[in-house]
Amino acid sequence: MLLYRFPGQAIVSKNGYFLEVQSFVSQGFTITDFNNKSKYIFVDSDNPDGLSPEFHQPYIISKEDYLQQAAEVVSLLQTSSMEKLVYSRIKSEKLTIPGERLFERLAEAYPNAFVYYFKDPILGEWIGATPEILLKGTNQRFESMSLAGTKKADDQSPWGEKEREEQDFVSQFLRETLIKHGVTELSHDGPKTVLAGPLAHLRTDFQWTSTVQQAWEIAKDLHPTPAVSGTPRQDALDWIQNKEKHGRQFYAGIIGAMDEHSMNLFVNLRCAQIIGDQIFLYVGGGFTADSIPEKEWEETENKSRTLLNLL
């Protein structure tokens, strides 16, 4: 089964299953893993969708080990050409309500987020409420955003240099990618402070004109953005592949819907996997040379509250 709701739209409920595809298709509800190596399209079906019992719990790093590796990340950024690195972890809690009920609470609490829940015999059970648009638009007018820099929503202090630097890395990457693809009528607005549940973020919005086919090529080129990987991107992706002890699976992958005239694609943040009576929350933070490991741990704790506050 699949439940989802785009900002400002009605909840959509479907029965069916996810089918793996070799290349991106032109229409339907789509989800990819973080590396875009596995791509799936939802197929409507009236057949019941039972779950396989063979889903293994992901690796949970201790705070002590996280802080040790976080210190190594900061040292790397201080001594190498890498400017930013997104280091993630998984947090586990007991699930006290059914996934469908948690989805209803997410939809009510976060009207400006894309919220979803699915239970699939191959992919398992996942839920999320993401504020980050990867690419959205109809016909020739499209938009994207750089969302980087995080603090608590009730923190009234000015944004720090570290958060502004994070935001600039992502905005510069997005702008350069759009220019490379030859879009026209490119404009931007920001950076500005936006609220997303218990958090505040820095966000810059970009708008442009292009064909739908161009827009899809842009989406593939943008992802994974420095907001979920780092800068330079390939160096960051290599580090994530070699050093993170858990697989990111669908965390920070592409999720949403598209057809031959429009697309509504998001980055799969604030998401969690449900296994039995446990919920496993995928959270990450953008490190720069000025990062403080304890504060980065606190940021991931705060990001987990997007879902945990509603349990």
Backbone as CSV, one residue per row, in Angstrom:
resi,resn,N_x,N_y,N_z,CA_x,CA_y,CA_z,C_x,C_y,C_z
1,MET,0.840,-1.191,0.000,0.000,0.000,0.000,0.877,1.242,0.000
2,LEU,0.300,2.340,-0.484,1.027,3.604,-0.579,0.088,4.741,-0.210
3,LEU,0.539,5.593,0.711,-0.165,6.820,1.067,0.804,7.980,0.871
4,TYR,0.342,9.069,0.263,1.209,10.241,0.162,0.368,11.495,-0.008
5,ARG,0.996,12.631,0.303,0.335,13.916,0.136,1.377,14.983,-0.177
6,PHE,1.205,15.625,-1.325,2.044,16.761,-1.672,1.513,18.005,-0.957
7,PRO,2.382,18.981,-0.680,1.925,20.202,-0.013,0.754,20.845,-0.749
8,GLY,-0.305,21.167,-0.008,-1.449,21.837,-0.587,-2.390,20.948,-1.366
9,GLN,-2.159,19.633,-1.356,-3.009,18.717,-2.107,-3.659,17.703,-1.165
10,ALA,-4.564,16.904,-1.730,-5.262,15.891,-0.947,-4.395,14.641,-0.793
11,ILE,-4.681,13.852,0.228,-3.989,12.577,0.438,-4.375,11.606,-0.673
12,VAL,-3.389,10.904,-1.204,-3.603,9.871,-2.223,-3.358,8.518,-1.574
13,SER,-4.266,7.573,-1.787,-4.150,6.223,-1.243,-4.197,5.225,-2.391
14,LYS,-3.207,4.329,-2.449,-3.135,3.357,-3.530,-2.826,1.969,-2.973
15,ASN,-3.332,0.947,-3.623,-2.939,-0.426,-3.353,-2.049,-0.895,-4.491
16,GLY,-1.032,-1.679,-4.160,-0.132,-2.173,-5.190,1.232,-2.503,-4.629
17,TYR,2.256,-2.362,-5.476,3.604,-2.741,-5.080,4.608,-1.954,-5.909
18,PHE,5.855,-1.946,-5.448,6.930,-1.280,-6.176,7.629,-2.272,-7.102
19,LEU,7.888,-1.823,-8.321,8.572,-2.622,-9.330,9.897,-1.961,-9.666
20,GLU,10.991,-2.714,-9.596,12.291,-2.147,-9.931,12.404,-1.962,-11.435
21,VAL,12.957,-0.827,-11.841,13.144,-0.516,-13.263,14.612,-0.191,-13.498
22,GLN,15.061,-0.385,-14.724,16.464,-0.145,-15.055,16.756,1.312,-15.334
23,SER,15.766,2.028,-15.835,15.953,3.448,-16.121,14.718,4.192,-15.634
24,PHE,14.830,5.500,-15.486,13.714,6.285,-15.006,12.589,6.264,-16.025
25,VAL,11.379,6.133,-15.533,10.215,6.081,-16.410,9.539,7.447,-16.422
26,SER,8.628,7.628,-17.359,8.098,8.968,-17.599,6.900,9.320,-16.739
27,GLN,6.299,8.345,-16.046,5.149,8.710,-15.240,4.958,7.729,-14.098
28,GLY,4.310,8.222,-13.044,4.013,7.387,-11.888,4.740,7.840,-10.641
29,PHE,4.484,7.142,-9.544,5.149,7.420,-8.279,6.483,6.686,-8.266
30,THR,7.549,7.424,-7.959,8.912,6.926,-8.106,9.680,7.070,-6.802
31,ILE,10.565,6.109,-6.539,11.492,6.223,-5.419,12.826,5.617,-5.839
32,THR,13.927,6.235,-5.400,15.254,5.698,-5.670,16.027,5.611,-4.362
33,ASP,17.079,4.806,-4.370,17.966,4.807,-3.221,18.894,6.015,-3.302
34,PHE,19.722,6.180,-2.275,20.574,7.361,-2.178,21.485,7.520,-3.382
35,ASN,22.044,6.431,-3.882,23.017,6.489,-4.973,22.386,6.414,-6.366
36,ASN,21.060,6.372,-6.434,20.354,6.238,-7.722,20.679,4.923,-8.428
37,LYS,21.162,3.937,-7.691,21.464,2.645,-8.307,20.220,1.767,-8.421
38,SER,19.305,1.917,-7.480,18.048,1.161,-7.497,16.893,2.129,-7.666
39,LYS,16.055,1.873,-8.661,14.954,2.767,-9.006,13.669,1.950,-9.061
40,TYR,12.592,2.506,-8.511,11.337,1.766,-8.430,10.178,2.660,-8.851
41,ILE,9.158,2.027,-9.456,7.924,2.695,-9.819,6.787,1.937,-9.140
42,PHE,5.783,2.660,-8.650,4.659,2.002,-7.986,3.652,1.532,-9.021
43,VAL,3.239,0.270,-8.889,2.284,-0.348,-9.810,0.984,-0.592,-9.061
44,ASP,-0.103,-0.044,-9.560,-1.409,-0.272,-8.935,-1.814,-1.736,-9.079
45,SER,-2.332,-2.309,-7.991,-2.758,-3.705,-8.007,-3.695,-3.945,-6.838
46,ASP,-4.675,-4.836,-7.026,-5.596,-5.190,-5.948,-5.102,-6.371,-5.135
47,ASN,-3.953,-6.939,-5.527,-3.420,-8.078,-4.778,-2.972,-7.630,-3.401
48,PRO,-3.185,-8.421,-2.366,-2.726,-8.045,-1.011,-1.212,-7.932,-0.970
49,ASP,-0.723,-7.047,-0.117,0.712,-6.790,-0.072,1.272,-7.159,1.302
50,GLY,1.550,-8.432,1.491,2.152,-8.878,2.740,3.632,-8.528,2.779
51,LEU,4.207,-8.506,3.985,5.620,-8.171,4.150,6.456,-9.418,4.331
52,SER,7.627,-9.428,3.713,8.594,-10.499,3.952,9.108,-10.387,5.380
53,PRO,9.381,-11.509,6.055,9.882,-11.444,7.435,11.389,-11.219,7.525
54,GLU,12.072,-11.012,6.415,13.528,-11.031,6.425,14.163,-9.648,6.378
55,PHE,13.557,-8.660,7.020,14.169,-7.338,7.093,15.014,-7.253,8.350
56,HIS,16.304,-6.976,8.160,17.230,-6.952,9.278,17.389,-5.526,9.801
57,GLN,17.543,-5.410,11.101,17.706,-4.100,11.697,19.030,-3.481,11.260
58,PRO,19.028,-2.190,10.906,20.259,-1.537,10.439,21.216,-1.252,11.595
59,TYR,22.428,-0.892,11.241,23.470,-0.621,12.230,23.193,0.696,12.956
60,ILE,23.255,0.655,14.288,23.058,1.834,15.127,24.388,2.187,15.781
61,ILE,24.938,3.339,15.442,26.216,3.738,16.015,25.991,4.331,17.411
62,SER,26.911,4.065,18.328,26.833,4.666,19.655,27.244,6.131,19.587
63,LYS,26.840,6.898,20.589,27.227,8.303,20.611,28.746,8.431,20.698
64,GLU,29.383,7.595,21.500,30.842,7.647,21.640,31.533,7.433,20.299
65,ASP,31.092,6.404,19.562,31.708,6.124,18.265,31.394,7.217,17.251
66,TYR,30.174,7.759,17.326,29.811,8.850,16.420,30.720,10.056,16.633
67,LEU,30.920,10.429,17.890,31.740,11.604,18.181,33.187,11.388,17.744
68,GLN,33.667,10.154,17.875,35.032,9.862,17.448,35.160,10.012,15.934
69,GLN,34.195,9.444,15.200,34.265,9.553,13.743,33.995,10.984,13.289
70,ALA,33.106,11.686,14.004,32.840,13.078,13.666,34.101,13.921,13.805
71,ALA,34.904,13.652,14.826,36.172,14.373,14.998,37.112,14.086,13.837
72,GLU,37.091,12.847,13.336,37.913,12.495,12.178,37.431,13.239,10.928
73,VAL,36.106,13.414,10.804,35.551,14.157,9.671,36.026,15.604,9.703
74,VAL,35.960,16.237,10.873,36.399,17.629,10.999,37.883,17.751,10.651
75,SER,38.689,16.809,11.129,40.121,16.825,10.824,40.359,16.693,9.321
76,LEU,39.601,15.808,8.684,39.714,15.636,7.231,39.391,16.935,6.498
77,LEU,38.330,17.613,6.919,37.928,18.848,6.258,38.922,19.978,6.496
78,GLN,39.637,19.914,7.600,40.636,20.940,7.909,41.946,20.730,7.165
79,THR,42.179,19.505,6.675,43.486,19.181,6.088,43.422,18.721,4.635
80,SER,42.228,18.705,4.035,42.095,18.237,2.649,41.371,19.279,1.820
81,SER,41.175,18.963,0.551,40.479,19.885,-0.354,38.962,19.768,-0.223
82,MET,38.475,18.802,0.556,37.039,18.667,0.752,36.523,19.804,1.630
83,GLU,35.420,20.419,1.214,34.891,21.585,1.924,33.697,21.250,2.808
84,LYS,32.919,20.232,2.437,31.737,19.853,3.199,31.525,18.356,3.073
85,LEU,31.015,17.744,4.148,30.710,16.319,4.142,29.468,16.080,4.996
86,VAL,28.508,15.364,4.448,27.294,15.037,5.192,27.457,13.632,5.780
87,TYR,27.510,13.597,7.098,27.714,12.354,7.848,26.385,11.993,8.505
88,SER,25.899,10.780,8.258,24.580,10.394,8.757,24.674,9.244,9.751
89,ARG,23.590,9.025,10.446,23.477,7.910,11.381,22.015,7.488,11.465
90,ILE,21.752,6.424,12.204,20.391,5.907,12.397,20.083,5.892,13.885
91,LYS,18.899,6.350,14.227,18.419,6.375,15.609,17.213,5.443,15.710
92,SER,17.165,4.623,16.740,16.091,3.650,16.896,15.217,3.990,18.091
93,GLU,13.910,3.852,17.915,12.946,4.030,18.999,11.831,2.998,18.838
94,LYS,11.082,2.778,19.920,9.942,1.879,19.857,8.786,2.586,19.169
95,LEU,8.135,1.900,18.235,6.987,2.457,17.528,5.728,2.158,18.339
96,THR,5.059,3.202,18.789,3.931,3.030,19.703,2.574,3.088,19.016
97,ILE,2.541,3.445,17.717,1.294,3.492,16.960,1.550,2.887,15.577
98,PRO,0.498,2.437,14.872,0.708,1.903,13.523,1.254,2.973,12.573
99,GLY,1.974,2.524,11.557,2.546,3.442,10.594,1.512,4.327,9.910
100,GLU,0.345,3.752,9.603,-0.701,4.536,8.951,-1.159,5.692,9.839
101,ARG,-1.213,5.448,11.153,-1.636,6.500,12.077,-0.566,7.587,12.180
102,LEU,0.694,7.183,12.189,1.767,8.164,12.220,1.731,9.023,10.961
103,PHE,1.443,8.412,9.815,1.315,9.175,8.567,0.222,10.233,8.689
104,GLU,-0.922,9.855,9.263,-2.015,10.815,9.425,-1.563,12.001,10.280
105,ARG,-0.803,11.725,11.331,-0.318,12.801,12.189,0.681,13.691,11.449
106,LEU,1.547,13.073,10.636,2.497,13.855,9.848,1.772,14.767,8.866
107,ALA,0.767,14.227,8.196,0.027,15.010,7.211,-0.646,16.210,7.856
108,GLU,-1.131,16.023,9.072,-1.807,17.116,9.773,-0.809,18.134,10.317
109,ALA,0.318,17.641,10.853,1.280,18.529,11.522,2.147,19.307,10.551
110,TYR,2.422,18.758,9.362,3.366,19.375,8.437,2.711,19.624,7.073
111,PRO,1.842,20.636,6.988,1.121,20.891,5.729,2.039,21.328,4.587
112,ASN,3.235,21.842,4.898,4.142,22.317,3.851,5.198,21.297,3.461
113,ALA,5.097,20.084,3.992,6.047,19.027,3.660,5.381,17.994,2.755
114,PHE,6.204,17.255,2.031,5.720,16.068,1.325,5.772,14.904,2.303
115,VAL,4.642,14.287,2.563,4.574,13.194,3.532,4.140,11.916,2.816
116,TYR,4.677,10.800,3.267,4.356,9.525,2.622,4.477,8.370,3.617
117,TYR,3.851,7.263,3.252,3.994,6.007,3.988,3.751,4.890,2.992
118,PHE,4.596,3.870,3.014,4.309,2.695,2.194,4.730,1.418,2.898
119,LYS,4.061,0.359,2.524,4.352,-0.983,3.043,4.385,-1.911,1.844
120,ASP,5.565,-2.448,1.565,5.787,-3.170,0.316,6.492,-4.497,0.617
121,PRO,6.127,-5.592,-0.077,6.747,-6.886,0.215,8.238,-6.954,-0.098
122,ILE,8.741,-6.084,-0.972,10.155,-6.095,-1.318,10.913,-4.979,-0.607
123,LEU,10.366,-3.774,-0.609,11.068,-2.617,-0.052,10.856,-2.455,1.449
124,GLY,9.829,-3.080,1.991,9.560,-2.970,3.413,8.618,-1.824,3.727
125,GLU,8.726,-1.295,4.940,7.801,-0.282,5.446,8.590,0.991,5.746
126,TRP,8.205,2.105,5.096,8.922,3.374,5.231,7.928,4.516,5.399
127,ILE,8.395,5.572,6.058,7.565,6.737,6.293,8.453,7.975,6.303
128,GLY,7.893,9.137,5.943,8.717,10.337,5.949,7.914,11.609,5.795
129,ALA,8.559,12.721,6.131,7.978,14.059,5.963,9.118,14.986,5.580
130,THR,9.315,15.195,4.290,10.480,15.953,3.829,10.093,17.352,3.359
131,PRO,10.901,18.353,3.728,10.634,19.722,3.275,11.385,20.105,2.007
132,GLU,12.250,19.212,1.487,13.186,19.626,0.439,12.750,19.201,-0.957
133,ILE,12.395,20.190,-1.780,12.070,19.942,-3.184,13.360,19.685,-3.955
134,LEU,13.399,18.609,-4.725,14.504,18.406,-5.660,14.198,19.128,-6.968
135,LEU,13.015,18.868,-7.526,12.614,19.544,-8.763,11.104,19.440,-8.919
136,LYS,10.491,20.572,-9.183,9.034,20.641,-9.269,8.652,21.586,-10.387
137,GLY,7.592,21.248,-11.148,7.138,22.164,-12.174,6.201,21.505,-13.167
138,THR,5.633,22.325,-14.028,4.708,21.858,-15.052,5.066,22.507,-16.378
139,ASN,5.068,21.686,-17.443,5.384,22.154,-18.791,6.767,22.785,-18.844
140,GLN,6.890,24.111,-18.844,8.197,24.714,-19.062,8.761,25.475,-17.859
141,ARG,8.003,25.632,-16.804,8.484,26.412,-15.663,8.734,25.481,-14.484
142,PHE,9.963,25.520,-13.967,10.361,24.578,-12.922,11.052,25.306,-11.781
143,GLU,11.167,24.606,-10.656,11.811,25.187,-9.484,12.565,24.118,-8.705
144,SER,13.559,24.568,-7.952,14.299,23.712,-7.041,14.710,24.578,-5.853
145,MET,15.418,23.997,-4.902,15.847,24.757,-3.739,17.150,24.201,-3.191
146,SER,17.934,25.073,-2.593,19.065,24.625,-1.785,18.641,24.800,-0.332
147,LEU,18.594,23.694,0.386,18.164,23.678,1.779,19.332,23.166,2.605
148,ALA,20.039,24.069,3.254,21.218,23.687,4.026,21.452,24.733,5.102
149,GLY,21.809,24.264,6.288,21.912,25.114,7.458,20.715,24.854,8.348
150,THR,20.964,24.388,9.573,19.881,23.943,10.450,20.105,24.426,11.876
151,LYS,19.009,24.806,12.538,19.019,25.075,13.974,17.606,24.823,14.502
152,LYS,17.438,24.860,15.825,16.115,24.679,16.400,15.205,25.837,15.980
153,ALA,13.925,25.526,15.812,12.983,26.538,15.354,12.859,27.699,16.328
154,ASP,13.074,27.437,17.616,12.930,28.501,18.615,14.237,29.241,18.891
155,ASP,15.291,28.943,18.119,16.580,29.615,18.281,16.543,30.956,17.544
156,GLN,16.540,32.048,18.302,16.426,33.377,17.709,17.777,34.024,17.392
157,SER,18.870,33.317,17.660,20.196,33.887,17.413,20.477,33.961,15.913
158,PRO,21.376,34.859,15.490,21.710,34.965,14.060,22.340,33.665,13.548
159,TRP,22.192,33.420,12.249,22.817,32.259,11.634,24.338,32.393,11.717
160,GLY,25.003,31.283,12.042,26.451,31.283,12.144,27.130,31.155,10.798
161,GLU,28.429,31.394,10.779,29.210,31.305,9.547,29.188,29.890,8.983
162,LYS,29.210,28.886,9.855,29.204,27.492,9.412,27.939,27.184,8.616
163,GLU,26.770,27.611,9.120,25.503,27.348,8.441,25.399,28.126,7.135
164,ARG,25.881,29.369,7.116,25.844,30.165,5.889,26.781,29.584,4.829
165,GLU,27.895,29.037,5.285,28.827,28.404,4.354,28.202,27.155,3.746
166,GLU,27.534,26.348,4.575,26.815,25.170,4.078,25.831,25.570,2.984
167,GLN,25.040,26.603,3.254,24.028,27.067,2.319,24.661,27.525,1.009
168,ASP,25.778,28.220,1.102,26.436,28.737,-0.095,26.974,27.606,-0.972
169,PHE,27.532,26.539,-0.361,28.031,25.403,-1.135,26.920,24.828,-2.013
170,VAL,25.742,24.621,-1.408,24.648,23.979,-2.136,24.073,24.920,-3.197
171,SER,23.904,26.184,-2.845,23.357,27.144,-3.813,24.269,27.300,-5.025
172,GLN,25.573,27.355,-4.785,26.517,27.493,-5.888,26.468,26.273,-6.802
173,PHE,26.385,25.079,-6.205,26.282,23.851,-6.995,25.024,23.855,-7.846
174,LEU,23.901,24.238,-7.254,22.634,24.229,-7.980,22.670,25.227,-9.130
175,ARG,23.171,26.430,-8.861,23.241,27.464,-9.892,24.132,27.002,-11.055
176,GLU,25.294,26.440,-10.747,26.208,25.994,-11.796,25.600,24.863,-12.628
177,THR,24.872,23.951,-11.974,24.238,22.853,-12.700,23.178,23.372,-13.659
178,LEU,22.366,24.305,-13.221,21.320,24.860,-14.075,21.928,25.599,-15.267
179,ILE,22.975,26.369,-15.039,23.638,27.095,-16.126,24.239,26.108,-17.130
180,LYS,24.815,25.023,-16.618,25.405,24.009,-17.493,24.364,23.400,-18.430
181,HIS,23.136,23.267,-17.951,22.073,22.679,-18.766,21.392,23.704,-19.668
182,GLY,21.840,24.951,-19.644,21.344,25.945,-20.572,19.922,26.415,-20.324
183,VAL,19.483,26.433,-19.065,18.130,26.898,-18.791,18.039,28.400,-19.052
184,THR,16.824,28.886,-19.242,16.606,30.311,-19.469,15.746,30.891,-18.346
185,GLU,15.729,32.196,-18.262,14.926,32.915,-17.266,15.214,32.412,-15.846
186,LEU,16.498,32.204,-15.556,16.902,31.707,-14.239,16.854,32.835,-13.217
187,SER,16.209,32.593,-12.095,16.162,33.570,-11.008,16.253,32.824,-9.681
188,HIS,16.595,33.561,-8.622,16.658,32.933,-7.307,16.193,33.905,-6.242
189,ASP,15.787,33.347,-5.096,15.296,34.133,-3.971,15.871,33.531,-2.690
190,GLY,16.671,34.306,-1.960,17.252,33.806,-0.721,18.735,34.116,-0.657
191,PRO,19.377,33.596,0.420,18.839,32.655,1.402,17.919,33.318,2.422
192,LYS,16.939,32.541,2.884,15.977,33.017,3.866,15.728,31.914,4.886
193,THR,15.213,32.292,6.033,14.919,31.336,7.087,13.523,30.760,6.874
194,VAL,13.423,29.428,6.901,12.126,28.752,6.782,12.002,27.757,7.923
195,LEU,10.782,27.519,8.371,10.521,26.579,9.449,10.041,25.254,8.886
196,ALA,10.503,24.162,9.500,10.078,22.813,9.125,9.882,22.018,10.411
197,GLY,8.679,22.091,10.965,8.409,21.410,12.227,9.257,21.984,13.346
198,PRO,10.048,21.157,14.035,10.849,21.634,15.159,12.139,22.325,14.744
199,LEU,12.376,22.484,13.425,13.643,23.003,12.931,13.460,24.263,12.090
200,ALA,14.535,25.038,12.007,14.632,26.145,11.058,15.782,25.847,10.105
201,HIS,15.607,26.214,8.837,16.638,25.983,7.823,16.898,27.269,7.056
202,LEU,18.066,27.326,6.427,18.342,28.350,5.423,17.984,27.780,4.055
203,ARG,17.248,28.562,3.253,16.784,28.063,1.964,16.901,29.144,0.903
204,THR,17.359,28.753,-0.277,17.354,29.610,-1.458,16.540,28.913,-2.542
205,ASP,15.565,29.617,-3.099,14.698,29.059,-4.138,15.191,29.478,-5.514
206,PHE,15.177,28.535,-6.455,15.571,28.797,-7.843,14.397,28.485,-8.764
207,GLN,14.192,29.346,-9.775,13.166,29.113,-10.795,13.801,29.305,-12.173
208,TRP,13.292,28.562,-13.152,13.831,28.676,-14.511,12.842,28.112,-15.520
209,THR,13.168,28.294,-16.790,12.380,27.761,-17.895,13.210,26.726,-18.649
210,SER,12.602,25.563,-18.898,13.251,24.506,-19.690,12.177,23.531,-20.140
211,THR,12.548,22.580,-20.979,11.619,21.519,-21.364,11.521,20.497,-20.235
212,VAL,10.476,19.651,-20.296,10.316,18.598,-19.289,11.500,17.636,-19.353
213,GLN,11.934,17.289,-20.572,13.061,16.384,-20.710,14.325,16.977,-20.114
214,GLN,14.553,18.263,-20.361,15.687,18.940,-19.740,15.575,18.891,-18.221
215,ALA,14.370,19.118,-17.706,14.163,19.142,-16.258,14.514,17.798,-15.632
216,TRP,14.144,16.711,-16.299,14.467,15.396,-15.751,15.972,15.148,-15.780
217,GLU,16.646,15.576,-16.828,18.099,15.445,-16.878,18.746,16.288,-15.784
218,ILE,18.184,17.450,-15.512,18.691,18.299,-14.428,18.520,17.603,-13.087
219,ALA,17.352,17.002,-12.870,17.094,16.308,-11.607,18.121,15.208,-11.375
220,LYS,18.419,14.431,-12.410,19.402,13.348,-12.273,20.799,13.905,-12.006
221,ASP,21.093,15.066,-12.607,22.410,15.680,-12.435,22.552,16.327,-11.058
222,LEU,21.457,16.853,-10.537,21.499,17.509,-9.233,21.694,16.515,-8.091
223,HIS,21.110,15.359,-8.224,21.075,14.427,-7.091,22.224,13.426,-7.145
224,PRO,22.861,13.135,-5.984,22.661,13.726,-4.663,23.359,15.082,-4.549
225,THR,22.626,16.092,-4.106,23.181,17.436,-3.992,24.176,17.496,-2.832
226,PRO,24.983,18.562,-2.770,25.881,18.731,-1.618,25.138,18.820,-0.284
227,ALA,23.830,19.106,-0.316,23.054,19.161,0.919,22.936,17.792,1.581
228,VAL,23.093,16.718,0.797,23.002,15.364,1.369,24.271,14.542,1.149
229,SER,25.263,15.118,0.457,26.513,14.380,0.218,27.708,15.210,0.685
230,GLY,28.023,16.286,-0.033,29.157,17.115,0.346,29.769,17.777,-0.876
231,THR,30.920,18.429,-0.653,31.634,19.148,-1.708,33.141,18.916,-1.578
232,PRO,33.850,18.510,-2.653,33.343,18.079,-3.951,32.484,16.811,-3.807
233,ARG,31.483,16.696,-4.655,30.482,15.648,-4.477,31.079,14.247,-4.544
234,GLN,31.907,13.956,-5.552,32.404,12.590,-5.695,33.300,12.188,-4.529
235,ASP,34.117,13.116,-4.049,34.945,12.823,-2.874,34.071,12.498,-1.669
236,ALA,32.999,13.252,-1.497,32.087,13.015,-0.377,31.376,11.677,-0.525
237,LEU,30.930,11.359,-1.741,30.247,10.086,-1.967,31.184,8.909,-1.705
238,ASP,32.443,9.045,-2.090,33.414,7.979,-1.825,33.597,7.782,-0.321
239,TRP,33.664,8.890,0.430,33.824,8.781,1.882,32.612,8.097,2.500
240,ILE,31.420,8.503,2.096,30.188,7.914,2.626,30.162,6.413,2.360
241,GLN,30.522,6.030,1.136,30.514,4.614,0.767,31.497,3.807,1.610
242,ASN,32.647,4.387,1.900,33.713,3.644,2.572,33.647,3.707,4.090
243,LYS,33.058,4.783,4.644,33.169,5.009,6.085,31.871,4.826,6.871
244,GLU,30.733,5.180,6.289,29.492,4.984,7.039,29.202,3.486,7.146
245,LYS,28.933,3.016,8.354,28.763,1.582,8.584,27.352,1.086,8.261
246,HIS,26.440,1.999,8.022,25.080,1.607,7.650,24.852,1.963,6.190
247,GLY,23.944,1.262,5.553,23.520,1.650,4.216,22.464,2.734,4.320
248,ARG,22.543,3.742,3.472,21.537,4.819,3.522,20.196,4.381,2.956
249,GLN,20.170,3.333,2.155,18.944,2.840,1.541,18.193,3.991,0.851
250,PHE,16.944,4.269,1.276,16.163,5.308,0.602,16.365,6.687,1.223
251,TYR,17.085,6.763,2.329,17.369,8.054,2.945,18.117,8.956,1.961
252,ALA,17.607,10.156,1.759,18.182,11.170,0.866,18.137,10.761,-0.603
253,GLY,17.335,9.744,-0.938,17.098,9.414,-2.334,16.038,10.329,-2.930
254,ILE,15.612,10.018,-4.149,14.565,10.785,-4.826,13.227,10.106,-4.555
255,ILE,12.199,10.905,-4.261,10.857,10.359,-4.057,9.837,11.359,-4.575
256,GLY,8.767,10.848,-5.201,7.732,11.740,-5.710,7.049,11.172,-6.935
257,ALA,6.410,12.033,-7.696,5.639,11.600,-8.861,5.978,12.469,-10.058
258,MET,5.794,11.886,-11.244,6.081,12.614,-12.468,5.275,12.027,-13.616
259,ASP,5.050,12.839,-14.647,4.453,12.360,-15.886,5.090,13.135,-17.041
260,GLU,4.530,13.016,-18.234,5.183,13.627,-19.398,5.038,15.141,-19.429
261,HIS,4.216,15.709,-18.540,4.032,17.157,-18.521,4.549,17.825,-17.258
262,SER,4.747,17.065,-16.187,5.102,17.691,-14.913,5.894,16.733,-14.046
263,MET,6.519,17.280,-13.001,7.198,16.456,-12.007,7.109,17.141,-10.656
264,ASN,7.075,16.317,-9.632,6.965,16.777,-8.258,7.867,15.872,-7.422
265,LEU,9.167,16.164,-7.438,10.169,15.284,-6.852,10.815,15.936,-5.635
266,PHE,10.999,15.131,-4.591,11.577,15.600,-3.335,12.807,14.782,-2.982
267,VAL,13.639,15.340,-2.100,14.743,14.601,-1.493,14.192,13.929,-0.230
268,ASN,14.403,12.646,-0.091,13.753,11.853,0.963,14.454,12.046,2.312
269,LEU,14.195,13.192,2.948,14.735,13.495,4.269,13.687,13.221,5.339
270,ARG,14.098,13.307,6.635,13.197,13.088,7.779,12.392,11.810,7.571
271,CYS,13.102,10.755,7.224,12.434,9.500,6.896,12.862,8.402,7.856
272,ALA,12.092,7.318,7.867,12.376,6.218,8.780,11.887,4.908,8.184
273,GLN,12.560,3.840,8.577,12.157,2.488,8.230,11.498,1.854,9.452
274,ILE,10.412,1.162,9.227,9.707,0.473,10.307,9.941,-1.029,10.164
275,ILE,10.440,-1.648,11.233,10.646,-3.099,11.262,10.030,-3.607,12.559
276,GLY,8.938,-4.351,12.443,8.254,-4.833,13.641,7.732,-3.667,14.462
277,ASP,8.095,-3.650,15.753,7.637,-2.565,16.621,8.724,-1.518,16.840
278,GLN,9.727,-1.466,15.937,10.800,-0.476,16.036,10.774,0.449,14.826
279,ILE,11.108,1.715,15.062,11.233,2.679,13.975,12.683,3.147,13.945
280,PHE,13.282,3.135,12.759,14.693,3.466,12.572,14.768,4.759,11.749
281,LEU,15.184,5.832,12.418,15.188,7.161,11.814,16.555,7.469,11.226
282,TYR,16.570,7.901,9.967,17.809,8.247,9.268,17.998,9.759,9.353
283,VAL,19.108,10.168,9.958,19.361,11.597,10.180,20.827,11.897,9.867
284,GLY,21.083,13.104,9.382,22.456,13.466,9.041,22.710,14.939,9.275
285,GLY,23.980,15.307,9.225,24.367,16.696,9.407,25.489,17.075,8.462
286,GLY,25.478,18.333,8.031,26.512,18.820,7.132,27.709,19.333,7.909
287,PHE,28.851,18.684,7.743,30.084,19.058,8.435,30.911,19.988,7.556
288,THR,31.504,21.006,8.195,32.545,21.814,7.573,33.748,21.805,8.512
289,ALA,34.802,22.508,8.129,36.005,22.543,8.968,35.741,23.194,10.323
290,ASP,34.647,23.940,10.446,34.315,24.620,11.700,33.323,23.842,12.562
291,SER,32.940,22.649,12.149,31.941,21.884,12.888,32.450,21.450,14.251
292,ILE,31.518,21.361,15.198,31.793,20.847,16.541,31.022,19.542,16.683
293,PRO,31.707,18.393,16.851,31.028,17.098,16.858,29.816,17.013,17.780
294,GLU,29.915,17.530,19.012,28.781,17.446,19.946,27.567,18.198,19.397
295,LYS,27.791,19.336,18.753,26.678,20.092,18.187,26.071,19.375,16.984
296,GLU,26.909,18.681,16.220,26.388,17.916,15.089,25.517,16.756,15.576
297,TRP,25.927,16.120,16.687,25.101,15.065,17.285,23.748,15.652,17.694
298,GLU,23.776,16.814,18.335,22.536,17.464,18.765,21.651,17.794,17.567
299,GLU,22.271,18.182,16.444,21.475,18.492,15.249,20.749,17.250,14.754
300,THR,21.419,16.099,14.747,20.734,14.879,14.309,19.623,14.494,15.284
301,GLU,19.854,14.717,16.580,18.791,14.460,17.553,17.584,15.348,17.256
302,ASN,17.831,16.630,16.967,16.736,17.549,16.667,15.989,17.132,15.401
303,LYS,16.720,16.680,14.396,16.067,16.259,13.154,15.170,15.043,13.373
304,SER,15.551,14.179,14.286,14.716,13.000,14.561,13.390,13.384,15.187
305,ARG,13.306,14.590,15.787,12.061,14.997,16.445,10.933,15.243,15.456
306,THR,11.251,15.459,14.166,10.210,15.646,13.165,9.198,14.509,13.219
307,LEU,9.686,13.286,13.355,8.793,12.131,13.459,8.507,11.768,14.918
308,LEU,9.532,11.806,15.763,9.350,11.305,17.129,8.379,12.159,17.940
309,ASN,8.314,13.462,17.673,7.386,14.321,18.421,5.933,13.905,18.216
310,LEU,5.652,13.164,17.159,4.275,12.798,16.833,3.923,11.377,17.242
311,LEU,4.865,10.658,17.835,4.552,9.297,18.303,3.760,9.374,19.602
